[in-house]
Amino acid sequence: MSTRDTVRAVLDRYGTTYAEEAGIRLADTPAPLWQLLVLTELLSARIDAGIAVAAAAELREAGHTTPERTRDTTWQERVDALVRGRYTRYDERTATQLGDAADLVVERYGGDLRRLAREADGDPREAARLLQEFPGIGATGASVFLREAQAVWPWLRPYLDDRVLDGARRAGLPSGAEELRGLVGGDDLARLAAGLVRITLLRDDEDPLG
């Protein structure tokens, strides 16, 4: 299989971003960026990614579409939405973190995470640092957000962290960020990153493209 064929196979088989899976129509506007941050909070816990995605969808259905709307909910309402999404192990802690995150987005960024991007001033490392100011989001969570956000924030591209590069090696692709960037259009980088991360989650005895 040629390198181009391998990339196409990764995109076709695994290239659904976590935002897409959660039903988030990602765009460079305040509401979907907030929804991506919520998803990032959920994925940052030691929990199955499928459960985190389902809980993010449940929160959105419950009206947590903007930080302002999240602020208007009670802690118990957030817990209840998380439990409906089967996010039960970390429901109480995460309900608190989501409330605190909403407060921070509204008070520091005027409800608009595009202001975080402007504050980062084109520096992905600074963006990662700012994201880690949100409760519950560490370096891994910041990478989750930025991998997905590069779909709508071109200045991040290529955001292909070590986990993505591990997946590339397993798929038999070049393991350099710039090399991978040259294999797809910019709009597909987030999908490729998601696909390669999903490959790292396969069992050791699974052939990702077999």
TORKOL-4160 file (C-alpha; in steps of 0.2 Angstrom, whole numbers, padded with zeros to 4 digits, m for minus):
210
<pt num="1" X="0000" Y="0000" Z="0000"/>
<pt num="2" X="0007" Y="0017" Z="m0005"/>
<pt num="3" X="0009" Y="0031" Z="0008"/>
<pt num="4" X="m0005" Y="0040" Z="0000"/>
<pt num="5" X="m0016" Y="0025" Z="0000"/>
<pt num="6" X="m0012" Y="0022" Z="0019"/>
<pt num="7" X="m0017" Y="0040" Z="0023"/>
<pt num="8" X="m0034" Y="0038" Z="0014"/>
<pt num="9" X="m0037" Y="0022" Z="0023"/>
<pt num="10" X="m0033" Y="0030" Z="0040"/>
<pt num="11" X="m0045" Y="0044" Z="0035"/>
<pt num="12" X="m0059" Y="0033" Z="0029"/>
<pt num="13" X="m0058" Y="0020" Z="0043"/>
<pt num="14" X="m0053" Y="0031" Z="0058"/>
<pt num="15" X="m0054" Y="0049" Z="0053"/>
<pt num="16" X="m0069" Y="0055" Z="0063"/>
<pt num="17" X="m0064" Y="0068" Z="0075"/>
<pt num="18" X="m0071" Y="0067" Z="0093"/>
<pt num="19" X="m0080" Y="0083" Z="0090"/>
<pt num="20" X="m0089" Y="0076" Z="0075"/>
<pt num="21" X="m0093" Y="0060" Z="0085"/>
<pt num="22" X="m0101" Y="0071" Z="0099"/>
<pt num="23" X="m0111" Y="0080" Z="0086"/>
<pt num="24" X="m0102" Y="0096" Z="0088"/>
<pt num="25" X="m0102" Y="0106" Z="0071"/>
<pt num="26" X="m0085" Y="0114" Z="0075"/>
<pt num="27" X="m0083" Y="0132" Z="0068"/>
<pt num="28" X="m0073" Y="0147" Z="0073"/>
<pt num="29" X="m0087" Y="0154" Z="0083"/>
<pt num="30" X="m0090" Y="0155" Z="0102"/>
<pt num="31" X="m0103" Y="0141" Z="0105"/>
<pt num="32" X="m0095" Y="0126" Z="0096"/>
<pt num="33" X="m0078" Y="0131" Z="0103"/>
<pt num="34" X="m0086" Y="0131" Z="0121"/>
<pt num="35" X="m0093" Y="0114" Z="0117"/>
<pt num="36" X="m0076" Y="0108" Z="0111"/>
<pt num="37" X="m0069" Y="0114" Z="0128"/>
<pt num="38" X="m0083" Y="0104" Z="0137"/>
<pt num="39" X="m0078" Y="0088" Z="0127"/>
<pt num="40" X="m0060" Y="0091" Z="0132"/>
<pt num="41" X="m0064" Y="0092" Z="0150"/>
<pt num="42" X="m0073" Y="0075" Z="0149"/>
<pt num="43" X="m0060" Y="0067" Z="0139"/>
<pt num="44" X="m0047" Y="0073" Z="0151"/>
<pt num="45" X="m0053" Y="0061" Z="0165"/>
<pt num="46" X="m0047" Y="0042" Z="0165"/>
<pt num="47" X="m0063" Y="0036" Z="0157"/>
<pt num="48" X="m0068" Y="0028" Z="0140"/>
<pt num="49" X="m0068" Y="0040" Z="0126"/>
<pt num="50" X="m0084" Y="0034" Z="0120"/>
<pt num="51" X="m0092" Y="0038" Z="0137"/>
<pt num="52" X="m0085" Y="0055" Z="0137"/>
<pt num="53" X="m0092" Y="0058" Z="0119"/>
<pt num="54" X="m0109" Y="0052" Z="0124"/>
<pt num="55" X="m0109" Y="0063" Z="0140"/>
<pt num="56" X="m0104" Y="0078" Z="0129"/>
<pt num="57" X="m0118" Y="0075" Z="0118"/>
<pt num="58" X="m0130" Y="0074" Z="0133"/>
<pt num="59" X="m0124" Y="0090" Z="0140"/>
<pt num="60" X="m0127" Y="0099" Z="0123"/>
<pt num="61" X="m0144" Y="0091" Z="0123"/>
<pt num="62" X="m0147" Y="0098" Z="0140"/>
<pt num="63" X="m0143" Y="0116" Z="0134"/>
<pt num="64" X="m0125" Y="0117" Z="0139"/>
<pt num="65" X="m0121" Y="0125" Z="0122"/>
<pt num="66" X="m0113" Y="0141" Z="0128"/>
<pt num="67" X="m0103" Y="0145" Z="0144"/>
<pt num="68" X="m0117" Y="0158" Z="0149"/>
<pt num="69" X="m0130" Y="0144" Z="0148"/>
<pt num="70" X="m0119" Y="0132" Z="0158"/>
<pt num="71" X="m0117" Y="0146" Z="0171"/>
<pt num="72" X="m0136" Y="0147" Z="0172"/>
<pt num="73" X="m0138" Y="0128" Z="0177"/>
<pt num="74" X="m0136" Y="0121" Z="0194"/>
<pt num="75" X="m0122" Y="0109" Z="0200"/>
<pt num="76" X="m0135" Y="0096" Z="0202"/>
<pt num="77" X="m0142" Y="0099" Z="0184"/>
<pt num="78" X="m0125" Y="0096" Z="0177"/>
<pt num="79" X="m0122" Y="0080" Z="0188"/>
<pt num="80" X="m0139" Y="0073" Z="0181"/>
<pt num="81" X="m0134" Y="0077" Z="0163"/>
<pt num="82" X="m0117" Y="0068" Z="0166"/>
<pt num="83" X="m0126" Y="0053" Z="0174"/>
<pt num="84" X="m0138" Y="0052" Z="0159"/>
<pt num="85" X="m0122" Y="0051" Z="0148"/>
<pt num="86" X="m0116" Y="0037" Z="0159"/>
<pt num="87" X="m0102" Y="0048" Z="0165"/>
<pt num="88" X="m0104" Y="0042" Z="0183"/>
<pt num="89" X="m0087" Y="0039" Z="0190"/>
<pt num="90" X="m0082" Y="0058" Z="0189"/>
<pt num="91" X="m0099" Y="0066" Z="0188"/>
<pt num="92" X="m0098" Y="0077" Z="0204"/>
<pt num="93" X="m0080" Y="0083" Z="0201"/>
<pt num="94" X="m0083" Y="0086" Z="0183"/>
<pt num="95" X="m0099" Y="0096" Z="0186"/>
<pt num="96" X="m0089" Y="0107" Z="0197"/>
<pt num="97" X="m0076" Y="0109" Z="0184"/>
<pt num="98" X="m0088" Y="0113" Z="0171"/>
<pt num="99" X="m0096" Y="0127" Z="0181"/>
<pt num="100" X="m0078" Y="0134" Z="0185"/>
<pt num="101" X="m0073" Y="0133" Z="0167"/>
<pt num="102" X="m0089" Y="0143" Z="0162"/>
<pt num="103" X="m0085" Y="0156" Z="0174"/>
<pt num="104" X="m0067" Y="0158" Z="0168"/>
<pt num="105" X="m0073" Y="0159" Z="0149"/>
<pt num="106" X="m0086" Y="0172" Z="0153"/>
<pt num="107" X="m0075" Y="0182" Z="0165"/>
<pt num="108" X="m0058" Y="0182" Z="0156"/>
<pt num="109" X="m0063" Y="0179" Z="0138"/>
<pt num="110" X="m0080" Y="0187" Z="0137"/>
<pt num="111" X="m0088" Y="0171" Z="0133"/>
<pt num="112" X="m0078" Y="0169" Z="0117"/>
<pt num="113" X="m0063" Y="0157" Z="0116"/>
<pt num="114" X="m0057" Y="0166" Z="0101"/>
<pt num="115" X="m0050" Y="0178" Z="0113"/>
<pt num="116" X="m0039" Y="0164" Z="0120"/>
<pt num="117" X="m0032" Y="0161" Z="0102"/>
<pt num="118" X="m0029" Y="0180" Z="0101"/>
<pt num="119" X="m0020" Y="0180" Z="0117"/>
<pt num="120" X="m0009" Y="0165" Z="0112"/>
<pt num="121" X="m0004" Y="0176" Z="0097"/>
<pt num="122" X="0000" Y="0162" Z="0085"/>
<pt num="123" X="0010" Y="0151" Z="0098"/>
<pt num="124" X="0003" Y="0134" Z="0100"/>
<pt num="125" X="0013" Y="0132" Z="0116"/>
<pt num="126" X="0005" Y="0147" Z="0124"/>
<pt num="127" X="m0012" Y="0141" Z="0119"/>
<pt num="128" X="m0008" Y="0125" Z="0128"/>
<pt num="129" X="m0003" Y="0134" Z="0143"/>
<pt num="130" X="m0019" Y="0145" Z="0143"/>
<pt num="131" X="m0030" Y="0129" Z="0141"/>
<pt num="132" X="m0021" Y="0122" Z="0156"/>
<pt num="133" X="m0028" Y="0136" Z="0167"/>
<pt num="134" X="m0045" Y="0128" Z="0166"/>
<pt num="135" X="m0049" Y="0116" Z="0180"/>
<pt num="136" X="m0046" Y="0098" Z="0175"/>
<pt num="137" X="m0036" Y="0101" Z="0159"/>
<pt num="138" X="m0018" Y="0096" Z="0159"/>
<pt num="139" X="m0006" Y="0094" Z="0145"/>
<pt num="140" X="m0015" Y="0079" Z="0138"/>
<pt num="141" X="m0031" Y="0088" Z="0138"/>
<pt num="142" X="m0024" Y="0104" Z="0130"/>
<pt num="143" X="m0017" Y="0093" Z="0116"/>
<pt num="144" X="m0035" Y="0085" Z="0113"/>
<pt num="145" X="m0042" Y="0103" Z="0111"/>
<pt num="146" X="m0028" Y="0109" Z="0100"/>
<pt num="147" X="m0028" Y="0093" Z="0089"/>
<pt num="148" X="m0047" Y="0096" Z="0085"/>
<pt num="149" X="m0046" Y="0115" Z="0085"/>
<pt num="150" X="m0034" Y="0115" Z="0071"/>
<pt num="151" X="m0049" Y="0111" Z="0059"/>
<pt num="152" X="m0055" Y="0129" Z="0062"/>
<pt num="153" X="m0039" Y="0138" Z="0068"/>
<pt num="154" X="m0026" Y="0136" Z="0054"/>
<pt num="155" X="m0013" Y="0145" Z="0063"/>
<pt num="156" X="m0011" Y="0129" Z="0074"/>
<pt num="157" X="m0007" Y="0118" Z="0059"/>
<pt num="158" X="0001" Y="0106" Z="0060"/>
<pt num="159" X="m0004" Y="0101" Z="0078"/>
<pt num="160" X="0002" Y="0083" Z="0078"/>
<pt num="161" X="0008" Y="0079" Z="0095"/>
<pt num="162" X="0018" Y="0063" Z="0101"/>
<pt num="163" X="0003" Y="0053" Z="0102"/>
<pt num="164" X="m0002" Y="0056" Z="0084"/>
<pt num="165" X="0016" Y="0053" Z="0079"/>
<pt num="166" X="0015" Y="0036" Z="0088"/>
<pt num="167" X="0000" Y="0032" Z="0078"/>
<pt num="168" X="0008" Y="0036" Z="0062"/>
<pt num="169" X="0023" Y="0025" Z="0066"/>
<pt num="170" X="0010" Y="0011" Z="0069"/>
<pt num="171" X="0001" Y="0014" Z="0053"/>
<pt num="172" X="0018" Y="0014" Z="0043"/>
<pt num="173" X="0017" Y="0032" Z="0040"/>
<pt num="174" X="0031" Y="0045" Z="0041"/>
<pt num="175" X="0033" Y="0050" Z="0060"/>
<pt num="176" X="0037" Y="0069" Z="0057"/>
<pt num="177" X="0024" Y="0082" Z="0059"/>
<pt num="178" X="0029" Y="0092" Z="0043"/>
<pt num="179" X="0030" Y="0076" Z="0033"/>
<pt num="180" X="0012" Y="0071" Z="0038"/>
<pt num="181" X="0006" Y="0089" Z="0034"/>
<pt num="182" X="0012" Y="0086" Z="0017"/>
<pt num="183" X="0001" Y="0071" Z="0014"/>
<pt num="184" X="m0016" Y="0079" Z="0017"/>
<pt num="185" X="m0024" Y="0096" Z="0014"/>
<pt num="186" X="m0025" Y="0107" Z="0029"/>
<pt num="187" X="m0044" Y="0104" Z="0032"/>
<pt num="188" X="m0040" Y="0085" Z="0034"/>
<pt num="189" X="m0026" Y="0087" Z="0047"/>
<pt num="190" X="m0038" Y="0086" Z="0062"/>
<pt num="191" X="m0046" Y="0071" Z="0055"/>
<pt num="192" X="m0029" Y="0063" Z="0052"/>
<pt num="193" X="m0024" Y="0067" Z="0069"/>
<pt num="194" X="m0039" Y="0059" Z="0076"/>
<pt num="195" X="m0037" Y="0044" Z="0066"/>
<pt num="196" X="m0019" Y="0041" Z="0071"/>
<pt num="197" X="m0024" Y="0043" Z="0089"/>
<pt num="198" X="m0038" Y="0030" Z="0087"/>
<pt num="199" X="m0025" Y="0018" Z="0080"/>
<pt num="200" X="m0015" Y="0020" Z="0096"/>
<pt num="201" X="m0030" Y="0014" Z="0106"/>
<pt num="202" X="m0030" Y="m0003" Z="0096"/>
<pt num="203" X="m0024" Y="m0019" Z="0104"/>
<pt num="204" X="m0006" Y="m0023" Z="0101"/>
<pt num="205" X="m0011" Y="m0038" Z="0091"/>
<pt num="206" X="m0023" Y="m0028" Z="0080"/>
<pt num="207" X="m0018" Y="m0023" Z="0062"/>
<pt num="208" X="m0025" Y="m0005" Z="0060"/>
<pt num="209" X="m0026" Y="m0007" Z="0041"/>
<pt num="210" X="m0028" Y="m0026" Z="0040"/>
